[in-house]
Amino acid sequence: MAEIAITGGAGNLGRGLARALRGLGHSIRILDLPRCDFSFFEGWEGTRVLAGDILDPSALREALEGAQWVFHLAAVLPPWSEEDRERTFRVNVGGTRSLVSACASARLAPRVVFASSVSVYGDRSASEDLVGPDTPVDPDDWYAESKARAEELISSSGLPFVNMRISGIAVPAFLDPPEPWPFTPWQKIELVAHSDLVEAMACLDGLEQALGRTLLIAGGPTWQVTGKDYVARWGEAMEIPLEEMRFQQRPGWLHWYDTAESQALLGYQRTNLGLFLEQLRSAVAEALG
């Protein structure tokens, strides 16, 4: 069993990943900001919770000491990333630089799994082709720029790494719709279920085989729909009419993806779009009593 550190571990993805890895018998270290709510981890024997800043070398050294893997999730995410470029780059790029330095100085450098984003490809709406790992990057917002720069830092570090370019994450929960949805009605989009993303990240054997590669993480063919189709079906499950939804006026950075390599290595695409919508209906029914 492995010793695993997770930066940004108190967030939604970090908690899900920690639970999955712990269920597989691994030992977990959670690093996140002191203001975060760590109550999720109460009673977790063998799990260390470290309240600290990724920009603090001492906090990183403590989190990484003896770790065999580190999942680097800590980041400023959209829409907050677009409010302050300096802050976004300080955390997303500066934090990654700090992580690389801490890993390089560790007695045994851990394998780094970086949670990057398909945003690095920019607007691909004019292309009919699937976006693949080798599609050129063309970031067109601050978040995407910061992720592309962080990828460069990790890939040039000499550390063992896996670069995961992750699509938009779909969570089957009773939530308000985005205002607006981050795509146009006719744009091609392909999301990934939160549970499938966790499945992909928790597959250490597959990630071992993927060292040195960039993997695209998305839902697979059943998730390849238009923005309007997805929102209409999501709204039906949530009992919100399509007419009440708002879309972006210009295309966002979602598209359809070639995930053959990541699926072959990680076997994570277990939740098709139909099953996800069933899960969403169940969540809505539970929330409404």
C-alpha positions as CSV (number, residue, x, y, z in Angstrom):
1,M,0.0,0.0,0.0
2,A,1.2,3.5,-0.8
3,E,1.7,6.8,1.1
4,I,-0.2,9.4,-0.8
5,A,-0.4,13.2,-0.4
6,I,-3.2,15.3,-1.9
7,T,-2.8,19.1,-2.3
8,G,-6.2,20.8,-2.2
9,G,-7.4,17.7,-0.5
10,A,-10.3,19.3,1.4
11,G,-12.1,20.2,-1.8
12,N,-14.9,18.2,-3.4
13,L,-12.6,16.2,-5.7
14,G,-9.9,15.8,-3.0
15,R,-12.4,14.4,-0.5
16,G,-13.7,11.9,-3.1
17,L,-10.2,10.8,-4.1
18,A,-9.1,10.5,-0.5
19,R,-12.1,8.3,0.4
20,A,-11.4,6.0,-2.7
21,L,-7.7,5.7,-2.0
22,R,-8.3,5.0,1.7
23,G,-10.8,2.4,0.7
24,L,-8.1,0.7,-1.2
25,G,-5.9,0.6,1.9
26,H,-3.5,3.5,1.1
27,S,-2.3,6.0,3.7
28,I,-3.4,9.6,3.0
29,R,-2.0,13.1,3.8
30,I,-4.4,16.0,3.2
31,L,-2.9,19.4,2.6
32,D,-5.2,22.4,2.3
33,L,-5.6,26.0,3.6
34,P,-6.2,26.5,7.3
35,R,-9.6,28.1,6.6
36,C,-10.9,24.9,5.0
37,D,-13.4,22.5,6.6
38,F,-11.6,19.3,7.5
39,S,-14.5,17.7,9.4
40,F,-15.0,15.2,6.5
41,F,-11.8,13.4,7.7
42,E,-12.7,13.1,11.4
43,G,-12.2,9.6,12.7
44,W,-10.0,8.6,9.7
45,E,-7.3,6.5,11.4
46,G,-4.0,6.7,9.5
47,T,-4.9,9.9,7.7
48,R,-2.9,13.0,8.4
49,V,-4.6,16.4,7.9
50,L,-2.2,19.3,7.4
51,A,-3.5,22.8,7.4
52,G,-1.1,24.9,5.4
53,D,-0.4,26.8,2.2
54,I,1.0,25.2,-0.9
55,L,3.3,28.3,-1.2
56,D,4.8,27.4,2.2
57,P,7.9,25.2,1.7
58,S,7.7,23.8,5.2
59,A,4.0,22.7,4.8
60,L,4.9,21.0,1.5
61,R,7.9,19.2,3.0
62,E,5.8,17.9,5.8
63,A,3.1,16.7,3.5
64,L,5.5,15.0,1.1
65,E,7.9,13.4,3.5
66,G,7.9,9.7,2.6
67,A,5.0,10.0,0.1
68,Q,5.2,7.8,-3.0
69,W,2.5,9.7,-4.9
70,V,1.3,13.3,-4.7
71,F,-2.0,14.3,-6.4
72,H,-1.7,18.0,-7.1
73,L,-5.3,19.4,-7.0
74,A,-4.8,22.8,-5.3
75,A,-5.8,25.6,-7.7
76,V,-7.9,28.7,-8.1
77,L,-10.8,27.5,-10.2
78,P,-13.2,29.3,-12.6
79,P,-15.0,31.6,-12.3
80,W,-12.8,33.0,-9.5
81,S,-9.7,32.5,-11.6
82,E,-10.9,35.2,-14.0
83,E,-11.3,37.8,-11.3
84,D,-7.6,38.3,-10.4
85,R,-4.8,37.2,-12.8
86,E,-2.0,37.8,-10.2
87,R,-3.7,35.6,-7.6
88,T,-4.5,32.9,-10.1
89,F,-0.9,32.7,-11.3
90,R,0.5,33.0,-7.8
91,V,-1.5,29.9,-6.7
92,N,-1.7,27.8,-9.8
93,V,1.7,28.4,-11.2
94,G,3.7,29.5,-8.1
95,G,2.1,26.7,-6.1
96,T,3.1,24.2,-8.8
97,R,6.7,25.6,-8.8
98,S,6.8,25.1,-5.0
99,L,5.5,21.6,-5.3
100,V,8.1,20.7,-7.9
101,S,10.9,22.1,-5.7
102,A,9.7,20.2,-2.7
103,C,9.4,16.9,-4.6
104,A,12.9,17.4,-6.1
105,S,14.4,17.9,-2.7
106,A,12.6,14.9,-1.1
107,R,14.7,11.9,-0.2
108,L,12.7,9.9,-2.7
109,A,10.8,12.0,-5.3
110,P,7.1,11.1,-5.4
111,R,5.2,10.5,-8.6
112,V,3.2,13.6,-9.4
113,V,-0.3,13.3,-10.8
114,F,-1.3,16.8,-11.9
115,A,-5.0,17.8,-12.3
116,S,-4.8,19.9,-15.4
117,S,-7.7,20.9,-17.6
118,V,-9.0,20.6,-21.1
119,S,-9.2,24.4,-20.9
120,V,-5.6,24.5,-22.2
121,Y,-6.9,23.7,-25.7
122,G,-8.9,26.9,-25.8
123,D,-11.9,27.3,-28.1
124,R,-12.1,24.2,-30.4
125,S,-15.6,24.8,-31.6
126,A,-14.6,25.4,-35.2
127,S,-13.0,21.9,-35.4
128,E,-14.9,18.7,-36.4
129,D,-12.1,16.5,-35.0
130,L,-11.9,15.0,-31.6
131,V,-9.5,16.7,-29.3
132,G,-6.6,14.3,-28.4
133,P,-3.6,14.5,-26.0
134,D,-1.4,15.7,-28.9
135,T,-3.8,18.5,-30.0
136,P,-1.9,21.8,-29.7
137,V,-2.7,23.9,-26.7
138,D,-4.1,27.4,-27.2
139,P,-5.2,28.8,-23.8
140,D,-7.5,31.8,-24.0
141,D,-8.3,32.7,-20.4
142,W,-6.3,33.1,-17.2
143,Y,-7.2,29.7,-15.8
144,A,-6.1,28.0,-19.0
145,E,-2.9,30.0,-19.2
146,S,-2.0,29.1,-15.6
147,K,-2.7,25.4,-16.2
148,A,-0.6,25.3,-19.4
149,R,2.3,27.0,-17.6
150,A,2.0,24.6,-14.6
151,E,2.1,21.6,-17.1
152,E,5.4,23.0,-18.5
153,L,6.9,23.3,-15.0
154,I,6.0,19.6,-14.2
155,S,7.0,18.1,-17.5
156,S,10.4,19.9,-17.5
157,S,11.1,19.0,-13.9
158,G,12.6,15.6,-14.4
159,L,10.1,14.2,-11.9
160,P,7.9,11.1,-12.6
161,F,4.5,12.5,-13.5
162,V,1.2,12.0,-15.1
163,N,-0.6,15.0,-16.6
164,M,-4.4,14.6,-16.5
165,R,-6.3,17.1,-18.7
166,I,-9.7,16.9,-17.1
167,S,-13.0,17.9,-18.7
168,G,-15.9,19.6,-16.9
169,I,-17.0,17.6,-13.9
170,A,-20.6,16.6,-13.6
171,V,-21.9,16.0,-10.0
172,P,-25.2,14.3,-9.4
173,A,-26.4,16.7,-6.8
174,F,-29.3,19.1,-6.2
175,L,-27.5,22.3,-7.3
176,D,-28.5,25.6,-8.9
177,P,-27.7,25.8,-12.6
178,P,-24.7,27.9,-13.6
179,E,-25.4,31.5,-14.6
180,P,-24.7,31.1,-17.5
181,W,-23.8,27.6,-18.6
182,P,-20.2,27.8,-19.8
183,F,-20.9,26.9,-23.4
184,T,-23.2,27.8,-26.3
185,P,-26.4,25.7,-27.1
186,W,-24.9,24.2,-30.2
187,Q,-21.4,23.6,-28.9
188,K,-20.0,20.1,-28.7
189,I,-19.4,19.2,-25.0
190,E,-18.3,16.1,-23.2
191,L,-18.2,16.1,-19.4
192,V,-17.1,13.4,-17.0
193,A,-19.0,12.1,-13.9
194,H,-17.3,13.0,-10.6
195,S,-17.3,9.3,-9.6
196,D,-15.5,8.3,-12.9
197,L,-12.9,10.9,-12.4
198,V,-12.2,9.7,-8.9
199,E,-12.0,6.1,-10.3
200,A,-9.4,7.2,-12.8
201,M,-7.3,9.0,-10.2
202,A,-7.4,6.1,-7.8
203,C,-6.1,3.6,-10.4
204,L,-2.4,3.7,-9.3
205,D,-1.4,0.7,-11.5
206,G,-2.7,2.4,-14.6
207,L,-1.1,5.7,-13.6
208,E,2.2,3.9,-13.1
209,Q,2.0,2.7,-16.7
210,A,1.1,6.3,-17.8
211,L,4.1,8.0,-16.3
212,G,5.5,10.7,-18.6
213,R,2.2,11.0,-20.5
214,T,-0.7,13.4,-20.9
215,L,-4.1,11.7,-20.5
216,L,-7.4,13.2,-21.5
217,I,-10.1,12.4,-18.9
218,A,-13.7,12.7,-20.1
219,G,-16.9,10.8,-20.0
220,G,-16.7,8.8,-23.3
221,P,-19.1,8.6,-26.3
222,T,-22.4,8.7,-24.4
223,W,-21.4,12.1,-23.0
224,Q,-20.7,13.6,-26.5
225,V,-23.7,15.8,-26.9
226,T,-24.5,19.5,-27.6
227,G,-24.7,22.0,-24.9
228,K,-28.5,22.4,-25.5
229,D,-29.1,18.6,-25.3
230,Y,-27.2,18.2,-22.1
231,V,-28.9,21.2,-20.4
232,A,-32.3,20.1,-21.5
233,R,-31.8,16.6,-20.1
234,W,-30.2,18.0,-16.9
235,G,-33.1,20.5,-16.5
236,E,-35.7,17.7,-17.0
237,A,-34.1,15.8,-14.1
238,M,-34.0,18.9,-12.0
239,E,-37.5,20.0,-13.1
240,I,-36.2,23.3,-14.5
241,P,-37.5,24.2,-18.0
242,L,-34.9,24.8,-20.7
243,E,-36.3,28.2,-21.3
244,E,-35.1,29.3,-17.9
245,M,-31.5,28.4,-18.6
246,R,-28.9,30.8,-19.9
247,F,-25.9,30.0,-22.2
248,Q,-22.7,31.8,-23.0
249,Q,-22.8,34.0,-26.0
250,R,-19.5,32.7,-27.3
251,P,-18.1,29.1,-27.2
252,G,-16.3,27.9,-24.1
253,W,-13.4,25.5,-24.1
254,L,-15.3,22.2,-23.9
255,H,-15.4,19.9,-26.9
256,W,-15.5,16.1,-27.7
257,Y,-12.4,14.1,-26.7
258,D,-10.3,11.1,-27.7
259,T,-10.1,9.2,-24.4
260,A,-9.1,5.8,-25.8
261,E,-5.7,5.8,-24.2
262,S,-6.9,6.9,-20.7
263,Q,-9.8,4.4,-20.8
264,A,-7.5,1.6,-21.8
265,L,-5.1,2.4,-18.9
266,L,-7.6,3.3,-16.2
267,G,-10.9,1.7,-17.0
268,Y,-12.8,4.5,-15.4
269,Q,-15.8,5.3,-17.8
270,R,-18.4,3.4,-15.8
271,T,-21.1,6.1,-15.6
272,N,-22.8,6.7,-19.0
273,L,-24.9,9.9,-19.4
274,G,-28.1,8.0,-18.9
275,L,-27.0,6.5,-15.6
276,F,-25.7,9.9,-14.4
277,L,-29.1,11.4,-15.1
278,E,-30.8,8.6,-13.1
279,Q,-28.4,9.4,-10.2
280,L,-29.3,13.1,-10.6
281,R,-33.1,12.3,-10.4
282,S,-32.5,10.3,-7.3
283,A,-30.5,13.1,-5.7
284,V,-33.3,15.6,-6.5
285,A,-36.0,13.3,-5.1
286,E,-34.0,12.8,-1.9
287,A,-33.4,16.5,-1.5
288,L,-37.1,17.3,-2.0
289,G,-38.1,14.7,0.4
